[in-house]
Amino acid sequence: MLFPIMIWTAFRLFQIGVVTAAVIMSVITVWATLNGLGPFPGRARGDFALIYCQLYIAIISITSLAVASTVAKRAKAEAELERVANDLREANSRVTNILAEVLDGDTTRKH
């Protein structure tokens, strides 16, 4: 049940959100495991329940951080692409204006 929440956090809040959510999730999950709640105490005895709990937290956290990193890189690439597109539009406008001035000057001289 935590995977969709963590993946949503990765898409919306990037790495800092995933780290914050992972810390909160870890505290709640470890507390629940120590108090005999959740799926982990029923599967193992003693310290193995905490090991399973930590393994679960590690898998979710690493997966979510990988997704968040990819999403952040994509957002950065999109911003860079938008900046380059704006620069190209501006350069195209300048070239068009220069050509218009040159062509207007040529037609004036011929008359």
N, C-alpha and C positions, 0 to 999 in steps of 0.2 A: 504494500500500500504506500510505502514511502517513495518508491521509484518515480511515480508520476509527479509527486510534489517536488522532488529534488530536480527532475528534468525541467519542470516548469520554472523553478527557481533559476536554473542555468540559463534558460532562454530569456528570462525577464531581468534578472539581477546580476548576471555574469558571475565572475569568480568570487567577489566579495560577498555576494548573496549566498552562494553555495557554501562558502566557508562558514558563514554565520549560521545557516540552516543546519549544516553538518554538526556544528558544536551543540546547538540546541537539541538536535536529534540524538546525538551521542549521550548527552546528559540524561535525557528522558529514557532512552533505551537501557542504559546501564542501571539507572535507578530502578526501572521496572524489572530488570533481570535479577538484581540483588534482592528485590522484594517478592520474587517468585511469580511475577506477572509476565505476560507475553509468551511468545512461542519458544523461547530458548530454555527456560528452566525445565520444561517438560521433556525435552529431548536429551538432556545431559545432566549429569550429577556434578555437584561441586563447582570447581573452577572451569570445567569444560563449558558450562553455560556462558560464562563471561568470554571465553575464547570464541565461541560461536557468535556471540553478540558483537564482539570487536571485528571479527571477520566480515560479518554482515555490514557493519558500519563502514569498514574500509572499502568494500566493493561498491557500495552506493556512493561514497564520497569520491572515490577515484573516477568512477564512471561520470558522475555529475561534473566534476572538475574538467574532465576531458571535453565534455559537451560544452561547458561554459567557455573554455578556452577557444574552441572552434567557433562558437557563436561570436565571441569578442573579436577574433581575427577577421571573421566575415564582415562584421560591422565596420571595423577599421578599413578593410579593403573597399567596402561600399562608399565610405566617406572619401577615401582617396580617389576613387573612380569619379565621384561627383565633382570633386575639386578639379580634376583633370578635364572633365567635360566642360565645366564652367570656363576654365582657361582656354580651351579650344574654341568655345563659342565667342569669347572675347577676342581672340586672335582672328577668327574668321570675320568678325564684325569690323575690326581694324583694316584687314586686307580688303574687304568689300568697300569700305569708305575710301581707301587710298586708290583703288581701281576706279571708283566712280569719279574721283577728282581728276585722275589722269585722263580718263575718257572724256570727261566734260571739257578739259583743257584742250584736247585734240580736236574736238568738234568745233570749238570756238575759233581756233586758228585756221581751220579750213574754210570758214565762211568769210 
